[in-house]
Amino acid sequence: MLINDPKTLIFSILLGLVPALFWLWFWLKEDKEKPEPGGLLTLCFVAGMLSIFFVLPLEKLARSLILKEDWQIVAWASIEEIVKYLVMIIILIRGKFIKEPIDWPIYLITIALGFAAMENIMFLITPLSVNQATVGLLTGQLRFLGSTLLHAVSSGIIGIFIGLSFFKNYFIKGLYFLWSVIIAISLHSAFNFFIIKNNGNDFLKVFAFLWVATIINLLLFEKLRRISGEY
């Protein structure tokens, strides 16, 4: 949608970026002992933002091929999680940036939050462009509490499981990766399912479920941090 008012665009960008940058700061401070290069993190964040333009046509294609709405939701979650992972692989696989287990979730969460930031911006532009400021602010708060955190947690799960298998053989690595993708897609799909099916009703219950997943993620992240410290 074409935005003629620069103020609307700027406000949408700020409101979309703030929650993503907050959660990025939150996760990065968990690895303050051996911080990753700032330039590389910035590249990952921007790449995550741009990846949404690859995701949208794929989701549109999935919608045209899959008639049942429930399976559409699963397909959309699968596309988003797989694309975020592939972006990380493209950026990092040929470099020597993955030096310890905790690097996997850090980089993947950074990409996921870049994706969430652009998703927020695109989601906010429409209500703000028609002067629905209250709707825009409310939407921003809900995405701050829910969707943005969802992207960090679901992609973080994949990164954490890969990190936990850092010193294991290739077969075990494959199993860890497979299970992490299944869990991430299931979590992502469940969140979207309840939000879409209930039209935003009972969001406190959905967010409570998401926060439980976040706490589990933090505990696993702490375990991974200790493993990295011993490395």
C-alpha positions in Angstrom: 0.0 0.0 0.0 1.3 3.4 -1.0 1.8 5.7 1.9 1.6 9.4 1.1 2.1 10.7 4.6 5.8 10.4 5.7 4.8 10.7 9.3 2.7 7.6 9.1 5.5 5.6 7.6 8.0 6.9 10.2 5.6 6.1 13.0 4.9 2.6 11.6 8.7 1.9 11.3 9.4 3.1 14.9 6.4 1.2 16.4 7.4 -1.9 14.4 11.1 -1.8 15.3 10.9 -1.0 19.0 9.5 -4.3 20.2 11.9 -6.3 18.0 14.9 -4.3 19.2 13.8 -4.7 22.8 13.7 -8.4 22.5 16.9 -8.5 20.6 18.6 -6.6 23.4 17.0 -9.0 25.9 18.4 -12.1 24.2 21.8 -10.6 23.4 22.5 -9.6 27.0 22.2 -13.3 27.8 25.4 -13.8 25.9 27.3 -10.7 27.1 30.5 -12.7 28.0 31.4 -13.4 24.4 29.3 -11.0 22.2 29.0 -11.6 18.5 30.3 -9.0 16.0 27.9 -6.0 15.9 28.2 -5.7 12.1 27.3 -9.4 11.5 24.3 -9.1 13.9 23.1 -6.0 12.0 23.4 -8.0 8.7 21.4 -10.8 10.2 18.7 -8.4 11.4 18.4 -6.6 8.0 18.5 -10.0 6.2 15.6 -11.1 8.4 13.6 -8.0 7.5 14.2 -8.6 3.8 13.3 -12.3 4.0 9.6 -11.4 4.4 9.5 -10.5 0.7 10.4 -14.1 -0.1 8.0 -15.5 2.5 4.9 -13.5 1.3 4.7 -15.0 -2.3 5.4 -18.5 -0.9 2.5 -18.1 1.6 0.3 -16.8 -1.2 1.2 -19.9 -3.2 0.4 -22.1 -0.2 -2.9 -20.4 0.2 -3.9 -21.1 -3.4 -2.8 -24.8 -3.2 -4.1 -25.7 0.2 -7.8 -25.3 0.6 -8.3 -26.2 4.3 -7.6 -23.2 6.6 -6.0 -25.2 9.4 -3.4 -26.6 7.0 -2.8 -23.2 5.6 -1.8 -22.0 9.0 0.6 -24.9 9.4 2.1 -24.2 6.0 2.6 -20.5 6.7 4.3 -21.3 10.0 6.5 -23.9 8.2 7.5 -21.5 5.5 8.5 -18.7 7.9 10.6 -21.0 10.1 12.3 -22.7 7.2 13.1 -19.4 5.4 14.5 -17.8 8.6 16.8 -20.8 9.0 17.9 -20.8 5.4 18.7 -17.1 5.7 21.1 -17.8 8.6 22.7 -20.7 6.6 23.3 -18.5 3.6 24.9 -15.8 5.7 27.0 -17.9 8.0 27.6 -21.3 6.6 30.8 -20.4 4.7 32.3 -18.3 7.4 33.9 -19.1 10.7 31.3 -17.2 12.7 29.8 -20.2 14.6 32.5 -20.8 17.2 30.5 -22.1 20.1 27.0 -23.7 20.7 25.3 -20.5 21.8 26.1 -18.7 18.6 23.3 -20.7 16.8 20.4 -19.3 18.7 21.9 -15.8 18.9 22.1 -15.5 15.1 18.8 -17.2 14.4 16.9 -15.1 17.0 18.4 -12.0 15.5 17.2 -13.0 12.0 13.8 -13.9 13.4 13.4 -10.5 15.1 14.4 -8.7 11.9 11.6 -10.7 10.2 9.2 -9.8 13.1 10.2 -6.1 12.8 9.3 -5.9 9.1 6.1 -7.9 9.7 5.2 -5.4 12.4 5.8 -2.4 10.2 3.7 -3.9 7.3 0.9 -4.8 9.8 0.8 -1.4 11.3 0.9 0.7 8.2 -2.7 0.1 7.2 -4.5 1.2 10.5 -2.2 4.1 10.9 -2.6 5.3 7.3 -6.3 5.7 7.9 -5.8 7.6 11.1 -6.8 4.7 13.4 -4.1 5.7 15.9 -5.7 3.9 18.8 -6.0 0.6 16.8 -2.4 1.0 15.7 -1.1 1.5 19.2 -3.2 -1.4 20.5 -2.0 -3.6 17.7 1.6 -2.6 18.4 1.2 -3.6 22.1 -0.3 -7.0 21.2 2.5 -7.7 18.7 5.0 -6.6 21.3 3.6 -9.2 23.7 2.8 -11.9 21.3 3.9 -12.1 17.7 7.4 -10.6 18.0 8.2 -12.8 21.0 6.8 -15.8 19.1 9.3 -15.4 16.3 12.2 -15.1 18.8 11.1 -18.2 20.8 10.2 -20.5 17.8 13.4 -19.7 15.9 15.3 -19.8 19.2 14.1 -23.4 19.8 15.8 -24.4 16.5 19.0 -22.6 17.4 19.1 -24.0 20.9 18.6 -27.6 19.8 21.3 -27.2 17.1 23.5 -25.8 19.8 22.8 -28.7 22.2 23.9 -31.1 19.5 27.1 -29.1 18.7 29.4 -31.8 19.9 27.4 -34.8 18.9 27.6 -37.0 15.7 25.8 -36.2 12.5 23.0 -38.6 13.1 22.2 -37.1 16.5 22.5 -33.6 15.0 20.0 -34.5 12.4 17.5 -35.8 15.0 17.9 -32.7 17.1 17.3 -30.5 14.1 14.3 -32.4 13.0 12.7 -32.3 16.4 13.5 -28.6 16.8 11.8 -27.8 13.5 8.7 -29.8 14.4 8.4 -28.1 17.8 9.0 -24.6 16.4 6.4 -25.1 13.7 3.9 -26.6 16.2 4.4 -23.6 18.5 4.1 -21.1 15.7 1.0 -22.8 14.3 -0.7 -23.1 17.6 -0.2 -19.4 18.3 -1.5 -18.4 14.9 -4.4 -20.9 15.1 -5.8 -19.5 18.4 -5.3 -15.9 17.3 -7.0 -16.4 13.9 -9.7 -18.8 15.1 -10.7 -16.7 18.1 -10.3 -13.3 16.4 -7.9 -12.2 19.2 -10.2 -13.4 22.0 -8.7 -15.2 25.0 -5.3 -13.6 24.0 -4.2 -13.7 27.7 -4.4 -17.5 27.7 -2.5 -17.6 24.4 0.1 -15.3 25.7 0.4 -17.2 29.0 1.1 -20.3 26.9 3.7 -18.4 24.9 5.4 -17.2 28.1 5.6 -20.7 29.4 7.4 -21.6 26.2 9.7 -18.5 26.7 10.6 -19.6 30.2 11.5 -23.1 28.9 13.6 -21.5 26.2 15.4 -19.3 28.7 16.3 -22.4 30.8 17.6 -24.3 27.8 19.4 -21.1 26.7 21.1 -20.9 30.1 22.2 -24.6 29.8 23.6 -23.9 26.4 25.4 -20.8 27.7 27.1 -23.0 30.4 28.1 -25.6 27.7 29.6 -22.8 25.6 31.5 -21.5 28.7 33.1 -24.9 29.1 34.1 -25.1 25.4 
